[in-house]
Amino acid sequence: MVLTTSKLAAGEWNAAEDFQPITYEKVIGLNNLLSIAWLSQGLTLAAAVARIVLPEGAGTGFLIAPDLLLTNNHVLPDADVARTCTVEFNYQANWTGSLEPVKRFTVDPDHFRTSVELDYTIVRVKESPGDLYGYIDLATRADVAVNDFVSIIQHPMGGLKQVCLTDNKVAAVFGHLVQYSTDTEPGSSGSPVFNQNWQLVALHHRGGNLQGPDGTKYFSNEGISIGSVYRDAASFLGVPDALYNLAFGDLRAILINLVDVVDPPTDPHAVAAGLLRTQPRFSSSLDDWATLNAAAPDARAAGLAAAGIATGVALRQWARTSGHESVATAATPDPSPAEALYALAAPFKGTGQLPSDVYAAVLTALRAAPDILAPIVAASPAAPGGSATVTSAHAFVLGVMAGARAYDGPVAQAAGTPS
């Protein structure tokens, strides 16, 4: 459309050769245009969101597997409360205002995981409603940043399913918390929080006069980052440890040679670099492990040093209990294990525990004794360009060597003194 100051006759409607029409449509500020497919994807995900009906009220939850429901701990705090609930799918109105047919399910409280600190509960739903309604895959989760937009599909006031798509900026991200201006109401607890690409970023859990990252209180709504929930629930969900599986698969022969007392490597950092160069799955496994276990980027090297120590102890346990004692005793690395690490690994020697159980037990013990990891992290130089993967690979390799040595005990014991 072209606007003129006076009416032109048909014969006068001519433009100069260099005429440039004025553009009357444009993106103003942020580009808010979204594809129709975006709406369709939101509707598909919305099918997995359910109303949780309890004797004293209602909340929201959503499927993360065909038979697993995620909600808040304060909605379903224990198995006894879960036993009393009904999970309702399709509790919503269509475009004419008519109610859709609702399908109700009960839960299996014997398959139950909860956390008061992270305010989440996972419970099995009988009859696998995800076969009908789909589920929200935790593998598509994402991190979120301040000023991102987040939408919440919910059952506010325990009523019909609704969604908030506007006035929905992230105000703060700190610790395991995400705070945002997206509207919610009582009954919205346990709702999925999505970014602009419909990736799951948080589990909504409350709103009000909340404390921000600097301690100042302000009115906001708040969720628990889905990464924090995923890490905490990994064992319950059966998430595989890619690094452990690789260490006891393709890398086992290499790692066993790494701790050989007869001919130990002179440069463990070169070994780490070689693994990154020649074993493509090693880099991705380090990243997967860090995502699953490391609470923050600056804890990555320490976390993978712990994974290396646990792997080293578990490898020695495997060799001793499986008749594969190809290495009589492990080499002493630099830095050598601290006394606390010897004490931590000693109880496993001579037992019949499975290597996987030893690995898990050592990781748990190291979380309670982070000082053990400091010398290994300090000996893992920052890589050129700040590559976290290279630094983490160094820490992992040094950890394997330290864990194997700690399992065998101090050098004096290895020489013949009973352990």
C-alpha positions in Angstrom: 0.0 0.0 0.0 1.3 3.5 -0.9 0.0 6.6 0.8 -0.3 9.9 -1.2 -1.2 13.5 -0.3 -3.7 13.9 -3.2 -5.7 11.7 -5.4 -4.0 10.9 -8.8 -5.7 10.2 -12.0 -5.0 6.9 -13.7 -2.7 8.5 -16.3 -0.7 10.3 -13.6 0.2 7.1 -11.8 3.8 6.9 -12.9 7.0 6.5 -10.8 10.5 7.8 -11.5 13.0 5.1 -12.4 14.9 5.6 -9.1 11.7 5.5 -7.0 12.1 3.6 -3.7 8.9 2.6 -2.0 8.5 3.1 1.7 8.3 0.0 3.8 5.4 0.2 6.1 5.8 -3.2 7.8 8.9 -4.1 9.9 10.1 -5.9 13.0 10.0 -3.4 15.9 12.4 -4.2 18.6 12.6 -8.0 19.2 11.4 -10.3 16.4 8.2 -11.9 17.8 7.2 -13.8 14.7 6.8 -17.5 15.3 6.0 -20.3 12.9 2.7 -22.1 12.9 4.7 -25.2 13.6 5.8 -23.6 16.9 2.2 -23.6 18.0 1.7 -27.2 16.9 4.8 -28.3 18.9 3.5 -26.6 22.0 0.1 -28.3 21.7 1.9 -31.7 21.3 3.9 -31.1 24.5 0.8 -29.9 26.3 -0.8 -33.3 25.9 1.7 -34.7 28.4 0.8 -32.1 31.1 -1.7 -33.4 33.7 -3.8 -32.3 36.6 -2.9 -34.0 39.9 -6.0 -34.3 42.0 -5.6 -34.9 45.8 -8.2 -34.9 48.6 -7.1 -31.5 49.8 -6.4 -29.8 46.4 -4.8 -30.1 43.0 -1.4 -29.5 41.3 0.2 -30.0 38.0 2.6 -32.6 36.7 4.0 -33.9 33.4 5.2 -37.1 31.9 8.9 -37.5 31.3 8.6 -41.1 30.1 5.5 -43.2 29.1 5.0 -44.2 32.7 6.9 -41.6 34.8 5.3 -38.3 36.1 7.4 -35.4 37.4 5.9 -32.9 39.8 6.9 -31.0 43.0 7.7 -32.6 46.4 5.3 -30.3 48.0 2.5 -31.7 45.7 3.4 -35.4 46.3 5.7 -35.4 49.4 5.7 -39.2 50.0 4.4 -42.5 48.7 1.4 -42.4 51.1 0.1 -39.1 49.7 0.9 -40.3 46.1 -1.4 -43.3 46.8 -4.3 -41.0 47.2 -3.9 -39.0 44.0 -5.5 -39.2 40.6 -3.7 -38.1 37.5 -6.0 -36.5 34.9 -5.0 -36.0 31.3 -6.8 -33.8 28.8 -8.6 -31.7 31.4 -9.0 -28.8 29.1 -11.5 -27.0 26.9 -11.6 -27.0 23.1 -11.9 -23.8 21.0 -15.7 -23.8 21.4 -15.4 -23.9 25.2 -16.6 -27.5 25.5 -14.7 -29.8 27.8 -12.5 -32.5 26.2 -12.9 -36.1 27.4 -10.7 -36.7 30.5 -8.8 -39.9 31.2 -7.8 -40.7 34.7 -4.9 -42.8 36.0 -3.5 -43.9 39.4 0.1 -44.2 40.4 2.4 -47.0 41.6 3.9 -45.5 44.9 6.4 -48.3 45.1 8.3 -46.6 42.3 8.9 -43.2 43.9 11.7 -40.7 44.1 11.6 -37.3 45.8 13.8 -34.5 47.0 12.8 -31.8 49.5 15.8 -29.6 48.6 15.1 -29.6 44.9 11.3 -29.8 45.4 10.7 -32.6 42.9 8.9 -36.0 42.9 9.0 -38.7 40.3 6.4 -41.4 40.5 5.3 -44.2 38.1 1.9 -43.9 36.6 0.0 -47.1 35.9 -1.1 -48.1 32.4 1.6 -45.9 30.7 -0.4 -42.9 29.7 2.5 -41.7 27.6 1.5 -44.2 25.0 -1.6 -42.0 24.4 -0.3 -38.5 25.3 3.4 -38.7 24.7 6.0 -37.3 27.1 8.5 -34.5 27.5 11.9 -36.0 26.9 14.5 -34.8 29.4 17.1 -35.4 26.7 15.8 -32.2 25.1 16.4 -30.1 28.2 18.4 -26.9 28.0 20.0 -24.2 30.1 18.4 -20.8 30.3 19.7 -17.3 30.7 18.5 -13.9 32.0 16.2 -12.2 29.5 15.2 -15.5 27.8 11.5 -16.0 27.4 9.9 -19.0 29.2 6.4 -20.4 28.7 4.6 -22.5 31.3 1.8 -25.1 30.5 -0.2 -25.5 33.7 -3.4 -26.1 35.6 -3.7 -22.8 37.6 -6.0 -23.0 40.6 -6.4 -26.7 39.8 -8.6 -25.7 36.8 -8.5 -26.3 33.1 -5.1 -26.5 31.3 -3.7 -23.1 30.3 -0.5 -21.7 29.0 1.3 -18.4 29.5 3.2 -17.1 26.4 3.6 -13.4 27.2 5.3 -11.1 29.7 7.5 -14.1 30.4 11.1 -13.0 30.8 13.7 -14.7 32.9 14.8 -12.4 35.7 17.6 -14.4 37.4 19.4 -17.7 37.2 21.5 -18.8 40.2 22.3 -22.1 42.0 19.6 -24.5 41.0 16.9 -21.7 40.7 15.4 -19.9 37.7 13.2 -16.9 38.4 10.8 -15.4 35.8 7.8 -13.1 35.3 5.7 -15.8 33.6 2.2 -15.9 35.2 1.2 -18.8 37.4 -1.3 -19.4 40.2 -1.7 -21.9 43.1 -2.2 -25.3 41.4 0.5 -24.5 38.8 3.1 -26.2 41.0 4.8 -29.0 39.2 4.4 -27.5 35.7 7.0 -27.7 32.9 8.8 -24.4 32.0 10.0 -24.2 28.4 12.3 -21.9 26.5 11.4 -20.3 23.2 12.3 -23.5 21.4 10.0 -25.6 23.5 13.0 -27.2 25.3 12.4 -28.0 29.0 14.4 -25.6 31.3 12.8 -25.8 34.7 10.2 -27.4 37.0 7.9 -24.6 38.3 7.5 -24.7 42.1 6.5 -21.4 43.6 6.0 -17.6 43.4 5.7 -14.6 45.6 8.1 -12.3 47.4 11.3 -14.3 46.7 14.9 -13.7 47.4 17.0 -13.0 44.3 20.7 -13.8 43.7 21.8 -10.7 45.7 19.6 -11.4 48.6 17.1 -8.7 47.8 13.4 -9.8 47.8 11.1 -9.0 44.9 7.9 -10.5 43.4 8.7 -13.2 41.0 7.8 -16.8 40.0 10.4 -19.5 40.4 11.4 -22.9 39.1 14.1 -25.6 39.8 16.5 -25.9 36.8 15.7 -29.2 35.1 19.4 -30.0 34.9 19.6 -30.1 38.7 16.6 -32.4 38.8 18.1 -34.6 36.1 21.4 -34.9 37.8 19.9 -35.7 41.2 17.5 -38.3 39.8 19.9 -39.9 37.3 20.4 -43.2 39.2 16.6 -43.5 39.7 15.9 -42.9 36.0 18.6 -45.4 35.0 20.6 -42.8 33.1 23.7 -44.7 31.9 27.2 -43.5 32.8 28.8 -43.2 29.4 32.3 -42.6 30.8 32.2 -45.7 33.0 30.9 -47.8 30.2 33.6 -46.5 27.9 36.3 -47.1 30.5 35.3 -50.7 30.9 34.9 -51.2 27.2 37.0 -49.7 24.5 39.4 -47.9 26.9 40.0 -50.7 29.4 43.2 -52.0 27.9 44.6 -48.5 27.5 43.7 -47.5 31.1 45.1 -50.8 32.5 48.5 -50.0 30.8 48.3 -46.5 32.2 48.8 -47.8 35.7 51.5 -50.4 34.9 54.2 -50.3 37.5 56.8 -51.8 35.2 56.4 -49.2 32.4 54.2 -46.3 33.5 53.7 -43.4 31.0 56.1 -40.6 31.5 53.6 -38.0 30.4 50.0 -38.7 31.5 49.0 -35.4 29.8 50.2 -36.8 26.5 48.1 -39.9 27.2 45.0 -37.7 27.8 45.7 -35.8 24.6 46.1 -39.0 22.7 42.8 -40.4 24.0 41.0 -37.2 22.8 42.7 -37.5 19.4 42.2 -41.2 18.8 39.1 -42.1 20.7 36.2 -40.0 19.4 33.8 -41.2 22.1 36.1 -40.2 24.9 35.5 -36.4 24.4 31.7 -36.9 24.2 31.7 -39.2 27.2 33.6 -36.6 29.3 31.0 -34.0 28.2 28.1 -36.3 29.1 29.6 -37.1 32.5 30.2 -33.5 33.3 26.6 -32.5 32.3 25.2 -35.3 34.4 27.4 -34.8 37.5 29.2 -31.5 37.6 27.1 -28.9 39.3 28.9 -25.9 37.7 31.4 -25.4 34.8 34.1 -24.4 37.3 33.6 -27.8 39.0 34.2 -29.8 35.8 37.8 -30.7 36.3 37.3 -31.7 39.9 34.3 -33.8 39.0 36.2 -35.7 36.3 39.2 -36.1 38.6 36.7 -37.9 40.9 35.4 -40.0 38.0 39.0 -40.9 37.2 39.8 -41.9 40.8 36.6 -44.0 41.0 37.5 -45.6 37.6 41.0 -46.4 38.8 39.8 -48.1 42.0 37.1 -50.0 40.0 39.6 -51.2 37.4 41.9 -52.6 40.1 38.8 -54.3 41.7 37.9 -55.8 38.3 41.5 -57.1 37.8 41.6 -58.7 41.3 38.1 -60.3 41.2 38.0 -61.4 37.6 41.3 -63.2 37.2 42.8 -60.5 35.0 45.6 -59.5 37.2 47.8 -58.3 34.3 49.3 -55.6 36.5 50.7 -56.8 39.8 50.5 -53.3 41.4 49.8 -49.8 40.2 52.5 -47.2 39.5 52.8 -44.3 41.8 51.7 -41.1 39.9 52.7 -37.5 40.4 51.0 -36.2 42.5 50.9 -39.3 44.6 47.6 -40.1 46.5 46.9 -38.3 49.7 46.6 -40.4 52.9 42.9 -39.7 52.8 42.6 -41.3 49.4 44.5 -44.4 50.6 42.1 -44.7 53.5 39.1 -44.2 51.2 40.1 -46.9 48.7 41.5 -49.5 51.2 38.2 -51.0 52.3 37.5 -52.3 48.8 40.7 -54.3 48.4 40.0 -58.0 49.1 36.3 -57.7 48.8 34.0 -59.3 46.2 32.1 -56.1 45.4 31.3 -55.5 41.7 33.4 -52.9 40.0 30.3 -50.8 39.2 29.4 -50.8 42.9 32.9 -49.8 43.9 32.9 -47.0 41.3 29.6 -45.6 42.7 30.8 -45.9 46.3 34.0 -44.1 45.6 32.2 -41.2 43.8 29.9 -40.9 46.8 32.7 -40.8 49.2 34.7 -38.2 47.2 31.7 -35.8 47.2 32.0 -35.7 50.9 35.8 -35.2 50.8 36.5 -32.7 47.9 39.9 -31.7 49.3 41.3 -35.0 48.0 40.8 -33.8 44.5 42.6 -30.5 44.8 46.2 -31.8 44.0 45.0 -33.6 40.9 43.1 -30.5 39.7 46.1 -28.4 40.3 48.3 -30.8 38.3 45.9 -30.6 35.3 47.1 -27.5 33.4 44.6 -25.2 31.7 44.6 -26.1 28.0 45.5 -23.5 25.4 42.4 -21.6 24.4 40.7 -22.6 27.7 39.4 -25.9 26.5 37.5 -27.5 29.4 37.5 -30.9 27.6 41.3 -31.0 27.4 41.7 -29.9 31.1 39.1 -32.4 32.2 40.8 -35.2 30.2 44.0 -34.5 32.0 42.2 -34.6 35.4 40.5 -37.9 34.5 43.7 -39.6 33.5 45.6 -38.4 36.6 42.6 -39.6 38.7 42.7 -43.1 37.2 46.4 -43.4 38.2 45.8 -42.0 41.7 42.8 -44.3 42.2 44.6 -47.4 41.1 47.6 -46.6 43.3 45.3 -45.9 46.3 43.6 -49.2 45.9 46.9 -51.1 46.1 48.0 -49.0 49.1 51.2 -47.1 49.8 54.5 -48.3 48.2 55.7 -49.9 51.4 52.7 -52.1 51.4 53.1 -53.0 47.8 56.6 -54.2 48.6 55.3 -56.9 50.9 53.9 -55.3 54.0 50.4 -56.7 54.6 47.7 -54.2 53.7 
